[in-house]
Amino acid sequence: MAAELMKQTLSLCEHKGIEGEEIFCATSLESMVDFCTAKLGGKGKALSTEVNGKESTPSQKYKIELVRKFGATKSVVCHSQNYAYAVFYCHISVGIRSYAVSLEGEDGTKVKSVAVCHTDTSKWDPKHLAFQLLKITPGTVPVCHFLPEDHVLWVPYN
C-alpha cells in the first residue's frame, strides 16, 4: 500500500499540469519556502488550517463565523503528499481567490481555515472529482474548497 501511494506521488510530480499552471514538488521545507517566495516576488506568508482544542478534526457541521478575502490574485498552494519523506505538491494556478475562514463546529470546535476558489476550471479534466461531486461541467462556476491541516497556502506579503 505504501509503495502504491509513493508511486501516485511520483506520478503527480511528473505531471505537467494544465495550461497556465506551474507545478513544483518540494522535497524539503526549505525548497518549498524558496520556490513559493520566489514566485511571490521575494516575500510570502504561509497559512494553513488550524484546529483549536482537539487532537483530530471531527466530522460534523460547522458554522462560518468570519470570512476574510486575501487581496492578492496570485498565490501558491502546497499539498502534503504520501512519500517516505516530506514532499509537497506546489502549484500556481490562474484564477484563484483565497480566503481565511473562521468556523465553529457543533461541539464548539474552533477552526481557522484556509479556503481557495478556482474561478477558471475550463482547462480542467472533465472527469475531475469536483465536477462529479458538484454535478457541474468545466468552466461553468467557481470550485471552492478548504485546505486540510497539513497543506499550505502562500500569499504575497508586503
N, CA, C and O of each residue as an XYZ file, in Angstrom:
632
protein
N       0.821     -1.187      0.000
C       0.000      0.000      0.000
C       0.872      1.260      0.000
O       0.616      2.196     -0.758
N       1.910      1.282      0.859
C       2.796      2.443      0.935
C       3.498      2.669     -0.402
O       3.657      3.809     -0.838
N       3.918      1.584     -1.051
C       4.585      1.696     -2.350
C       3.636      2.284     -3.393
O       4.060      3.091     -4.221
N       2.381      1.901     -3.367
C       1.403      2.418     -4.323
C       1.164      3.919     -4.093
O       1.043      4.681     -5.052
N       1.097      4.337     -2.831
C       0.924      5.752     -2.512
C       2.115      6.579     -2.988
O       1.948      7.681     -3.511
N       3.325      6.035     -2.801
C       4.521      6.738     -3.256
C       4.546      6.808     -4.783
O       4.968      7.818     -5.348
N       4.102      5.751     -5.450
C       4.026      5.737     -6.917
C       3.071      6.829     -7.402
O       3.357      7.510     -8.387
N       1.938      6.999     -6.715
C       0.982      8.051     -7.076
C       1.591      9.442     -6.908
O       1.361     10.332     -7.728
N       2.365      9.622     -5.841
C       3.038     10.904     -5.620
C       4.022     11.196     -6.738
O       4.066     12.314     -7.252
N       4.813     10.200     -7.119
C       5.780     10.383     -8.212
C       5.066     10.728     -9.512
O       5.511     11.604    -10.253
N       3.978     10.053     -9.785
C       3.204     10.320    -10.998
C       2.668     11.748    -10.990
O       2.730     12.438    -12.008
N       2.147     12.193     -9.860
C       1.630     13.545     -9.733
C       2.738     14.574     -9.963
O       2.535     15.574    -10.651
N       3.905     14.318     -9.384
C       5.024     15.258     -9.507
C       5.591     15.308    -10.921
O       6.194     16.310    -11.307
N       5.411     14.258    -11.690
C       5.898     14.227    -13.075
C       4.869     14.785    -14.052
O       5.187     15.019    -15.218
N       3.643     14.999    -13.591
C       2.563     15.525    -14.431
C       2.863     16.970    -14.804
O       3.365     17.727    -13.973
N       2.568     17.360    -16.019
C       2.865     18.713    -16.488
C       1.878     19.759    -15.992
O       2.195     20.948    -16.017
N       0.722     19.371    -15.553
C      -0.279     20.327    -15.105
C      -1.103     20.840    -16.270
O      -0.861     20.479    -17.422
N      -2.064     21.673    -15.968
C      -2.939     22.217    -17.002
C      -2.355     23.522    -17.533
O      -1.435     24.088    -16.941
N      -2.886     23.986    -18.633
C      -2.430     25.233    -19.241
C      -2.554     26.378    -18.246
O      -3.601     26.557    -17.624
N      -1.485     27.152    -18.099
C      -1.495     28.289    -17.182
C      -1.112     27.944    -15.758
O      -1.140     28.811    -14.884
N      -0.757     26.698    -15.508
C      -0.410     26.253    -14.156
C       1.066     25.888    -14.118
O       1.586     25.263    -15.043
N       1.735     26.283    -13.044
C       3.129     25.891    -12.833
C       3.181     24.970    -11.628
O       2.591     25.255    -10.585
N       3.901     23.851    -11.785
C       3.965     22.824    -10.738
C       5.401     22.658    -10.251
O       6.353     22.755    -11.025
N       5.533     22.405     -8.954
C       6.835     22.117     -8.356
C       6.619     21.162     -7.192
O       5.755     21.404     -6.350
N       7.388     20.083     -7.131
C       7.318     19.187     -5.979
C       8.506     19.478     -5.078
O       9.656     19.218     -5.434
N       8.213     20.015     -3.919
C       9.237     20.359     -2.935
C       9.550     19.135     -2.091
O       8.645     18.491     -1.561
N      10.823     18.819     -1.968
C      11.237     17.647     -1.188
C      11.843     18.042      0.156
O      12.440     17.214      0.845
N      11.686     19.303      0.518
C      12.085     19.774      1.842
C      11.311     21.056      2.123
O      10.798     21.699      1.207
N      11.234     21.413      3.386
C      10.561     22.665      3.728
C      11.325     23.852      3.143
O      10.721     24.830      2.702
N      12.652     23.760      3.143
C      13.472     24.835      2.596
C      13.195     25.047      1.108
O      13.078     26.185      0.654
N      13.090     23.953      0.346
C      12.826     24.107     -1.091
C      11.415     24.645     -1.336
O      11.195     25.367     -2.308
N      10.457     24.305     -0.470
C       9.114     24.851     -0.595
C       9.144     26.360     -0.344
O       8.558     27.123     -1.113
N       9.810     26.791      0.706
C       9.909     28.211      1.033
C      10.581     28.966     -0.108
O      10.102     30.021     -0.524
N      11.684     28.431     -0.615
C      12.418     29.087     -1.700
C      11.554     29.239     -2.948
O      11.521     30.315     -3.545
N      10.862     28.187     -3.347
C      10.021     28.224     -4.540
C       8.879     29.230     -4.375
O       8.655     30.081     -5.235
N       8.173     29.115     -3.266
C       6.983     29.948     -3.060
C       7.338     31.421     -2.940
O       6.677     32.263     -3.549
N       8.355     31.746     -2.176
C       8.717     33.155     -2.037
C       9.235     33.715     -3.355
O       8.973     34.875     -3.673
N       9.958     32.923     -4.122
C      10.437     33.393     -5.430
C       9.260     33.694     -6.357
O       9.276     34.699     -7.066
N       8.264     32.852     -6.358
C       7.097     33.037     -7.221
C       6.218     34.202     -6.777
O       5.438     34.737     -7.565
N       6.350     34.587     -5.521
C       5.535     35.679     -4.990
C       6.330     36.977     -4.860
O       5.950     37.868     -4.100
N       7.415     37.082     -5.590
C       8.172     38.331     -5.614
C       9.123     38.528     -4.455
O       9.472     39.663     -4.132
N       9.545     37.459     -3.827
C      10.538     37.554     -2.765
C       9.997     37.504     -1.353
O      10.741     37.214     -0.417
N       8.700     37.785     -1.178
C       8.115     37.747      0.162
C       6.796     37.010      0.112
O       5.909     37.354     -0.669
N       6.670     36.000      0.944
C       5.419     35.255      1.006
C       5.072     34.908      2.437
O       5.949     34.746      3.285
N       3.786     34.798      2.691
C       3.295     34.419      4.019
C       2.621     33.065      3.890
O       1.770     32.867      3.023
N       3.003     32.132      4.756
C       2.443     30.780      4.736
C       1.261     30.701      5.700
O       1.349     31.133      6.849
N       0.154     30.141      5.210
C      -1.057     29.984      6.012
C      -1.540     28.548      5.906
O      -1.419     27.921      4.854
N      -2.080     28.037      6.986
C      -2.660     26.698      6.941
C      -3.828     26.625      7.919
O      -3.983     27.472      8.799
N      -4.629     25.609      7.744
C      -5.793     25.410      8.601
C      -5.341     24.979      9.997
O      -4.474     24.117     10.142
N      -5.940     25.590     11.016
C      -5.621     25.269     12.411
C      -6.900     24.916     13.151
O      -7.899     25.632     13.069
N      -6.856     23.801     13.878
C      -7.999     23.381     14.681
C      -7.626     23.559     16.151
O      -6.630     23.005     16.616
N      -8.430     24.336     16.879
C      -8.134     24.620     18.288
C      -8.873     23.668     19.218
O     -10.075     23.440     19.074
N      -8.132     23.118     20.172
C      -8.747     22.361     21.244
C      -9.027     20.891     20.967
O      -9.593     20.210     21.822
N      -8.653     20.389     19.812
C      -8.928     18.984     19.500
C      -7.683     18.337     18.900
O      -6.911     18.983     18.191
N      -7.502     17.057     19.193
C      -6.385     16.328     18.596
C      -6.689     15.939     17.158
O      -5.784     15.865     16.327
N      -7.954     15.692     16.866
C      -8.346     15.371     15.496
C      -9.574     16.208     15.145
O     -10.337     16.618     16.020
N      -9.743     16.446     13.873
C     -10.873     17.250     13.423
C     -12.083     16.353     13.241
O     -12.089     15.508     12.345
N     -13.116     16.517     14.075
C     -14.282     15.644     13.948
C     -15.109     15.993     12.709
O     -15.174     17.147     12.286
N     -15.725     14.981     12.154
C     -16.642     15.185     11.038
C     -17.966     15.639     11.619
O     -18.640     14.881     12.315
N     -18.335     16.874     11.333
C     -19.552     17.456     11.876
C     -19.913     18.686     11.060
O     -19.167     19.080     10.164
N     -21.045     19.289     11.363
C     -21.438     20.524     10.710
C     -20.692     21.680     11.363
O     -20.501     21.709     12.579
N     -20.274     22.631     10.532
C     -19.580     23.819     11.009
C     -20.338     25.066     10.568
O     -20.934     25.091      9.492
N     -20.311     26.096     11.405
C     -20.927     27.377     11.094
C     -19.803     28.352     10.725
O     -18.805     28.446     11.439
N     -19.964     29.067      9.623
C     -18.986     30.073      9.219
C     -19.206     31.309     10.070
O     -20.307     31.858     10.102
N     -18.153     31.754     10.767
C     -18.246     32.927     11.626
C     -17.703     34.183     10.961
O     -18.243     35.273     11.154
N     -16.634     34.036     10.177
C     -15.986     35.191      9.568
C     -15.242     34.747      8.316
O     -14.628     33.681      8.303
N     -15.294     35.555      7.270
C     -14.555     35.287      6.036
C     -13.736     36.523      5.699
O     -14.252     37.640      5.685
N     -12.463     36.312      5.429
C     -11.584     37.418      5.032
C     -10.903     37.042      3.727
O     -10.192     36.039      3.657
N     -11.118     37.843      2.698
C     -10.519     37.586      1.388
C      -9.129     38.201      1.343
O      -8.920     39.333      1.779
N      -8.180     37.435      0.806
C      -6.848     37.972      0.583
C      -6.884     38.720     -0.742
O      -7.414     38.210     -1.729
N      -6.325     39.925     -0.771
C      -6.403     40.769     -1.949
C      -5.584     40.283     -3.128
O      -5.872     40.638     -4.271
N      -4.578     39.485     -2.870
C      -3.688     39.054     -3.948
C      -4.394     38.120     -4.920
O      -5.183     37.264     -4.521
N      -4.101     38.298     -6.185
C      -4.655     37.398     -7.196
C      -3.706     36.246     -7.479
O      -4.068     35.292     -8.168
N      -2.504     36.333     -6.952
C      -1.523     35.274     -7.160
C      -1.223     34.604     -5.825
O      -0.924     35.277     -4.838
N      -1.304     33.307     -5.798
C      -0.966     32.551     -4.600
C      -0.419     31.197     -5.023
O      -0.602     30.758     -6.158
N       0.252     30.550     -4.089
C       0.799     29.220     -4.327
C       0.173     28.292     -3.290
O       0.125     28.623     -2.105
N      -0.300     27.142     -3.729
C      -0.859     26.153     -2.808
C       0.048     24.933     -2.822
O       0.411     24.430     -3.886
N       0.412     24.459     -1.637
C       1.268     23.280     -1.497
C       0.508     22.209     -0.720
O       0.074     22.429      0.411
N       0.358     21.049     -1.351
C      -0.381     19.937     -0.770
C       0.598     18.864     -0.285
O       1.447     18.406     -1.050
N       0.483     18.472      0.962
C       1.294     17.398      1.524
C       0.985     16.094      0.786
O      -0.174     15.785      0.509
N       2.044     15.330      0.472
C       1.877     14.084     -0.268
C       2.363     12.888      0.539
O       3.162     13.027      1.465
N       1.870     11.720      0.175
C       2.337     10.481      0.804
C       3.650     10.068      0.156
O       3.719      9.826     -1.049
N       4.694      9.993      0.984
C       6.006      9.577      0.489
C       6.851      9.173      1.682
O       6.428      9.334      2.827
N       8.037      8.652      1.426
C       8.918      8.199      2.501
C       9.480      9.367      3.312
O       9.902      9.188      4.454
N       9.483     10.549      2.726
C       9.912     11.762      3.411
C       8.988     12.894      2.967
O       8.091     12.680      2.152
N       9.204     14.096      3.501
C       8.306     15.219      3.200
C       8.346     15.582      1.717
O       9.404     15.877      1.160
N       7.179     15.554      1.099
C       7.016     16.012     -0.283
C       5.748     16.856     -0.329
O       4.687     16.444      0.141
N       5.884     18.043     -0.905
C       4.747     18.930     -1.087
C       4.570     19.209     -2.571
O       5.500     19.646     -3.249
N       3.371     18.951     -3.066
C       2.997     19.252     -4.447
C       2.510     20.695     -4.465
O       1.412     20.992     -3.992
N       3.327     21.588     -5.010
C       3.001     23.011     -5.032
C       2.583     23.408     -6.440
O       3.157     22.949     -7.428
N       1.574     24.270     -6.515
C       1.170     24.743     -7.831
C       0.640     26.163     -7.774
O       0.022     26.595     -6.801
N       0.909     26.865     -8.862
C       0.409     28.218     -9.065
C      -0.573     28.111    -10.207
O      -0.209     27.686    -11.303
N      -1.795     28.486     -9.970
C      -2.829     28.423    -10.994
C      -3.344     29.815    -11.289
O      -3.262     30.717    -10.455
N      -3.868     29.972    -12.473
C      -4.520     31.234    -12.814
C      -5.928     31.211    -12.244
O      -6.532     30.149    -12.094
N      -6.441     32.388    -11.929
C      -7.827     32.488    -11.485
C      -8.116     31.861    -10.140
O      -9.069     31.095     -9.998
N      -7.289     32.184     -9.138
C      -7.526     31.647     -7.792
C      -7.791     32.811     -6.839
O      -7.066     33.806     -6.840
N      -8.825     32.674     -6.037
C      -9.088     33.599     -4.935
C      -8.857     32.807     -3.650
O      -9.190     31.624     -3.576
N      -8.285     33.462     -2.641
C      -8.008     32.755     -1.390
C      -8.613     33.517     -0.203
O      -8.750     34.741     -0.213
N      -8.963     32.735      0.810
C      -9.696     33.266      1.959
C      -9.206     32.645      3.266
O      -8.746     31.504      3.296
N      -9.315     33.425      4.346
C      -9.189     32.916      5.711
C     -10.620     32.824      6.230
O     -11.380     33.787      6.130
N     -10.990     31.674      6.780
C     -12.368     31.449      7.215
C     -12.364     30.918      8.650
O     -11.724     29.908      8.945
N     -13.083     31.607      9.534
C     -13.249     31.137     10.915
C     -14.532     30.323     10.994
O     -15.592     30.763     10.550
N     -14.418     29.129     11.567
C     -15.551     28.213     11.679
C     -15.728     27.772     13.124
O     -14.783     27.785     13.913
N     -16.964     27.379     13.459
C     -17.225     26.759     14.758
C     -18.068     25.522     14.532
O     -19.116     25.576     13.889
N     -17.593     24.389     15.078
C     -18.302     23.127     14.944
C     -19.456     23.029     15.916
O     -19.547     23.798     16.873
N     -20.341     22.072     15.663
C     -21.492     21.855     16.549
C     -21.072     21.594     17.984
O     -21.794     21.938     18.920
N     -19.886     20.976     18.160
C     -19.404     20.662     19.510
C     -18.547     21.779     20.099
O     -17.955     21.613     21.165
N     -18.479     22.931     19.398
C     -17.704     24.068     19.901
C     -16.280     24.138     19.367
O     -15.557     25.084     19.679
N     -15.863     23.166     18.574
C     -14.525     23.174     17.999
C     -14.344     24.426     17.147
O     -15.158     24.713     16.269
N     -13.277     25.163     17.411
C     -12.953     26.368     16.648
C     -11.917     26.018     15.588
O     -10.928     25.342     15.872
N     -12.154     26.485     14.358
C     -11.247     26.210     13.251
C     -10.922     27.512     12.540
O     -11.818     28.270     12.170
N      -9.631     27.764     12.351
C      -9.177     28.858     11.493
C      -8.742     28.175     10.202
O      -7.672     27.569     10.135
N      -9.577     28.280      9.191
C      -9.344     27.532      7.969
C      -8.873     28.425      6.831
O      -9.045     29.644      6.851
N      -8.280     27.783      5.851
C      -7.865     28.430      4.623
C      -8.681     27.800      3.503
O      -8.807     26.579      3.417
N      -9.232     28.653      2.649
C     -10.030     28.168      1.526
C      -9.544     28.824      0.239
O      -9.068     29.960      0.245
N      -9.672     28.093     -0.859
C      -9.342     28.642     -2.170
C     -10.500     28.383     -3.123
O     -11.189     27.366     -3.034
N     -10.695     29.325     -4.033
C     -11.704     29.190     -5.075
C     -11.014     29.267     -6.428
O     -10.283     30.215     -6.718
N     -11.255     28.270     -7.236
C     -10.723     28.228     -8.598
C     -11.788     28.849     -9.499
O     -12.836     28.248     -9.734
N     -11.516     30.053    -10.001
C     -12.527     30.773    -10.773
C     -12.578     30.329    -12.234
O     -13.585     30.535    -12.912
N     -11.500     29.722    -12.717
C     -11.475     29.258    -14.106
C     -11.136     27.772    -14.140
O      -9.975     27.392    -13.988
N     -12.131     26.949    -14.336
C     -11.927     25.492    -14.391
C     -12.079     24.969    -15.821
O     -12.206     23.763    -16.032
N     -12.066     25.868    -16.791
C     -12.321     25.476    -18.181
C     -11.280     24.514    -18.746
O     -11.581     23.756    -19.668
N     -10.058     24.532    -18.208
C      -8.993     23.650    -18.710
C      -8.851     22.363    -17.887
O      -8.008     21.520    -18.192
N      -9.670     22.216    -16.853
C      -9.592     21.029    -16.003
C     -10.110     19.801    -16.749
O     -10.901     19.907    -17.686
N      -9.649     18.649    -16.312
C     -10.134     17.375    -16.848
C     -11.624     17.251    -16.518
O     -12.006     17.366    -15.354
N     -12.464     17.020    -17.524
C     -13.909     16.898    -17.261
C     -14.269     15.773    -16.287
O     -15.367     15.756    -15.729
N     -13.337     14.832    -16.086
C     -13.582     13.720    -15.155
C     -13.118     14.041    -13.729
O     -13.162     13.174    -12.856
N     -12.679     15.272    -13.490
C     -12.205     15.676    -12.165
C     -13.295     15.391    -11.127
O     -14.481     15.594    -11.388
N     -12.884     14.927     -9.965
C     -13.813     14.565     -8.897
C     -14.740     15.720     -8.516
O     -15.910     15.491     -8.210
N     -14.237     16.951     -8.531
C     -15.075     18.103     -8.161
C     -16.305     18.205     -9.065
O     -17.397     18.513     -8.589
N     -16.136     17.949    -10.355
C     -17.267     18.039    -11.280
C     -18.283     16.935    -11.018
O     -19.489     17.147    -11.149
N     -17.791     15.761    -10.648
C     -18.690     14.650    -10.346
C     -19.487     14.930     -9.076
O     -20.700     14.726     -9.040
N     -18.800     15.397     -8.038
C     -19.472     15.657     -6.758
C     -20.458     16.816     -6.840
O     -21.542     16.759     -6.259
N     -20.080     17.865     -7.562
C     -20.921     19.060     -7.634
C     -21.914     19.028     -8.784
O     -22.786     19.890     -8.897
N     -21.766     18.010     -9.642
C     -22.651     17.865    -10.807
C     -22.630     19.128    -11.690
O     -23.667     19.685    -12.051
N     -21.406     19.547    -12.015
C     -21.192     20.710    -12.876
C     -20.225     20.321    -13.994
O     -19.690     19.212    -14.006
N     -20.013     21.225    -14.914
C     -19.073     20.982    -16.009
C     -17.965     22.030    -15.969
O     -18.142     23.099    -15.384
N     -16.819     21.726    -16.592
C     -15.689     22.673    -16.577
C     -16.070     24.051    -17.103
O     -16.784     24.183    -18.097
N     -15.571     25.081    -16.404
C     -15.738     26.453    -16.845
C     -17.066     27.103    -16.531
O     -17.289     28.246    -16.931
N     -17.961     26.420    -15.830
C     -19.290     26.992    -15.596
C     -19.373     27.840    -14.325
O     -19.915     28.945    -14.357
N     -18.848     27.341    -13.222
C     -18.895     28.062    -11.943
C     -17.577     27.848    -11.197
O     -16.875     26.870    -11.453
N     -17.235     28.753    -10.276
C     -16.019     28.534     -9.476
C     -16.136     27.272     -8.613
O     -17.229     26.897     -8.190
N     -15.004     26.632     -8.363
C     -14.939     25.474     -7.479
C     -14.106     25.884     -6.265
O     -12.936     26.244     -6.395
N     -14.723     25.825     -5.089
C     -14.063     26.248     -3.849
C     -13.883     25.059     -2.914
O     -14.691     24.130     -2.902
N     -12.811     25.107     -2.134
C     -12.579     24.044     -1.154
C     -11.695     24.554     -0.024
O     -10.918     25.494     -0.189
N     -11.837     23.907      1.129
C     -10.985     24.184      2.280
C      -9.713     23.360      2.149
O      -9.722     22.278      1.563
N      -8.622     23.878      2.698
C      -7.374     23.130      2.710
C      -7.256     22.355      4.019
O      -7.524     22.899      5.090
N      -6.855     21.078      3.935
C      -6.631     20.297      5.164
C      -5.492     20.896      5.992
O      -4.754     21.761      5.520
N      -5.366     20.433      7.209
C      -4.391     20.986      8.150
C      -2.937     20.883      7.688
O      -2.130     21.739      8.049
N      -2.583     19.883      6.915
C      -1.182     19.707      6.521
C      -0.863     20.268      5.137
O       0.152     19.906      4.542
N      -1.720     21.150      4.621
C      -1.492     21.807      3.345
C      -1.228     23.288      3.621
O      -1.648     23.818      4.649
N      -0.530     23.951      2.696
C      -0.093     25.331      2.948
C      -0.487     26.244      1.792
O      -0.258     25.919      0.626
N      -1.077     27.383      2.123
C      -1.366     28.430      1.150
C      -0.334     29.528      1.363
O      -0.132     29.997      2.483
N       0.315     29.932      0.276
C       1.271     31.025      0.311
C       0.675     32.222     -0.417
O       0.221     32.097     -1.554
N       0.674     33.373      0.231
C       0.188     34.613     -0.371
C       1.297     35.666     -0.270
O       2.153     35.591      0.611
N       1.274     36.658     -1.188
C       2.293     37.720     -1.108
C       2.215     38.453      0.221
O       1.136     38.641      0.782
N       3.356     38.854      0.705
C       3.434     39.556      1.987
C       4.248     40.832      1.773
O       5.375     40.786      1.280
N       3.679     41.939      2.138
C       4.396     43.224      1.971
C       5.017     43.662      3.263
O       5.657     44.712      3.315
